[in-house]
Amino acid sequence: MANGKTGGPDTHLTMLVVNHIRKLIEEGKLRAGDQIPPEREFARSLKISRASLRTGIGYLAAMDVMKVRHGVGTFVADGPPEFGRSALSMLGALHGFKSWQMFEARLILESNLAALAAERGREEHFTALAEEVAEMYATVDDPNEYLIHDVRFHRTIAEAAGNPIMAVLMRTISTALYDQRRRTVERSRDLKGSADVHREIYRAVRSRNPAAARKVMERHLKAAERAERTEAAAARTNAKAPKVDKTDKTDKTHKTDKRRARRPVTT
């Protein structure tokens, strides 16, 4: 099992963005449907990088607080924002958990949620799941955007299961999951295959087949765990790989060429 842990030096930057936007919403400076300031301007006002801002926005989008419209901008979602203390404290509360612990918890919880969703899901849940699957296919070339829809798909499954306690547990896990997965998702090799599996889960839930929904969800999570171990191993290998000083190599080649040029030409 992988021993990677969550948390990192940029976690506080994520929460800086989250807390700033929460304050704007609570003060009425941002309302449902409002567009947030341009990325460059917003990042400058918070004194953070645009990359850190995107991470915070992605976190909020995964929580359904923000809606990202490709090519248009980022907007405050309709409905009451999920800014409860529990949602905002997940990164701290779950700091230090191990990857295998996350997958063990997900396997127990989500396989049962998928089965319950097949039994209890309503039409609006099925519509939301179909939309998230469509967005996954649309973002297979953009891992960070894909991750947002992946997380929202699993949250919707939990909501469709019809048990608010388990839905809260899934929100807890999905919040931490987003923070964990965004560190490795750019090394994902087969997002198209991942989207295909999510479509299988959707079809099993939509056809009200609990056994099939449970089976496909279990298969998906086990495959995801294997993929994450591979991604983590690749990251460690890249981190240990010696860097090639191309400039130095070029300089040496240039010096060699100059020495050759000074040699007398013989016939």
N, C-alpha and C positions, 0 to 999 in steps of 0.2 A: 504494500500500500504506500501511496505517496505520503510524505511527511511535511509537505509544504503548508505554511500557515498563512492566514490572512493578515491584513494590516500592513502598514508601510508608511514611509515618510510623507506620502502625499494624501493619506486618508484625511488629515485635518483640513487640507485644501478643499476636498470634496465637501466636507461638512461646512466649511466657510461659505461656499456657494449656496448650499441648502439652507443654512440659517439666514443668509442675507435675503434670499428670495422669500423665505417664510415671513421675515419681518416686513418686507414690502407688501405681501398679501395681507398680513394682519393689520397693517396701517392703512390699507385701502389704496395704496399706491399702484398695486397691480390687482386687476380683477379678472374674473373668468373671461377668456377670449382675448385679453390684452397680449400684445406682442412684447417680448422683452427687448431691451436695447440691443443695438448691433454688437456682435461678438467682440470686436476690437475695443469698442468704447466700454463695454461692460467689464471686460477683463482688466482694462486700465483702471477703472474705478475701484476694483477690488484689489488691485496691485498683485495680480496673479497672471500666469501665462494663459494663453488661449487654450492650450491643451488641458490645463487644470480646469478651466471653465467648462470645456466640453465634457469632461468627466463628471462634474457636478450636474450639468444639464442632463446627461445620460442617466445618472442616478435618479433624478427627479422624473424623467420620462418613464423609467422602469417602474416608478412608484405611481404612475398615472397622474402626477401633479402637473407635468408639462406635456405638451403635444408638439412634436417636431414635424413640420411639414417641409418635405424636401424641396429645396429651391425657393422656399417662401420665407421661412423663419421659424422661431420657437414661440409658442403661445401658452398662456395659462389655461389648463384644462377646465372644462365645464364641471360643475358639481363641487362639493366641499373637498378641499385638498386633504390628503392623508398626512397631516402634520402632527399626529399624536406623539407624545413623548416616546412611546415604544418604538415607533417607526424611526425616529431620529436617533435613538440610542443603540441601534442594532450593531453598527460597526464597532462601537466600544464594547458592548455586551458580549459579542461573539469574537472579539479579538483573540487570536491565538489558537482558534480551533484548527484541527488538522483536516486535510482534504478528505481522507477516508471517512472521517466522522461525519462530514457534510453529506457524502454520498450514501452512507449507511442510513442517516436520518431521512434523506430524500427518498430512498428506496422504500422504506417503511411507510412514509407518509404519502408520497405521490402516487404510488401504485394503487393504494386504496382510494385516494381522491379521484383518480381517473375512473375507477370502477363506479364510484358514487356519482360522478358527473354523468356517466352514461345512463344511470338510473334516474337522476333527478334534474339534469340540466334542462334549462328552458330555451326557447328559440333565440332570445337575445344573447344567451351565452354561446350558442352555436354560431350565431352571426359574428360575434366578437372573435371567436376562435378562427373562423374562416378568414377574417380580415388580418389577423396576426400571421397566419400561414402565408397569405398573399404577400404581406410585407416582408416576410422572411425570404421568399423567392426574389423579391425586388431588391434586396440588400445583400445578396450572397457575395457581392464584390466589395462590401463595406462591413468588415467584421464588427466594428463598434456599433453601427446602426443595427446590424443583425441581432446583436446581443440584447438590445432594448426590447425587440419584439419577441425574442426567445423567452426572456424573463416574464414579459406580460402574458404570453401564452400560458405559462405554467400558473401564473396568478389567476387567470381566468378559469382554468381547470378547477382550481381550489374554490373559486366563487360558485362555479356550477355544481359543486358537490353538495351545496346546501347546508353546510355546517359552519357557522360563523367562527367557532373556536378553532377549527382546523384551518379556516381561511386566514385567521390572524397568524397562526403558526407558519403558514406558507408565506405570508408577507414578511415575517421575520427571516425566514430562510432565503427568500428571493432577494431581499435587500442585501444580505451578506453575500449572497451568490453573485450579485452584480459586481460588487466591489472586488470579489475574488477573481471572477472570470475576465474582467476587463484587463487584467494583467497579462493574460496569456492568449486572449481570443484572436489577436492579430496573427498568431502562428497557426491558427486553425487551417487545416488543409482541405476539408470537405464540407463546407457549409451547405452545399447543394444536397449532399446526402443527409445532413442534419435536418434540412427543411423537408425532405421526403419522409423522414420518420415522424416529424411533427404532423405532417399531413395524414399519416397512418393513424396516429393517435386521435386526431380530429375526426377522421372517418369512423373509427370504432366508437367514439363517444356519440357522434351524430346518429349513428345507426342503433344506438342504445344496446350495445353489446358489452356489458361489464367485464366479462372474462377476457375478451380481445383487448379492451382498453387497458386492463391491468397488465396483460402480457406484453403489449407493445411498449408501454411506459417502462416496465422493468428492463426490457431489452435496450431501450433508449438510454436509460440511466447507466447501465453497465457499460455500454459503448462509450458514453460520455466520460466515464471515469477512466477508461483505458486511454481515450484521446487526451485527457488532461495530463495523465502521467507522461505521455509521449511529449506533449508540449512543454511540460516542466523540465523534462530531461534535455530537450533541445535548448531550452533557455539556459540551463546550467552549462551545457557544452559550449554555447556561444560566449558565455561570460568568461569561461576559462581559456578560450582560444586566444593565442598570442596575436597581437595586432601587427600587421605588416606596415612598416614605415616606407610607404611608396615614394615619398619625397627623397628619403635617403638613398633608396635604390636608384632612383632617377639620377641623383647627383653623382653616384658612383659610376653609372653607365656613361654619363656625360664626361666625367673625368677620364674614363678609359678611352672614349672616343677621341678626346683631345690628345692623349698620349699617342694614340695610333696615328693621328694626323701629323704629329711632329716627326714620326719615323721617316727616314729617307725611302723613296720609292726605288726598288731594285727591279732590274729586268734580267 
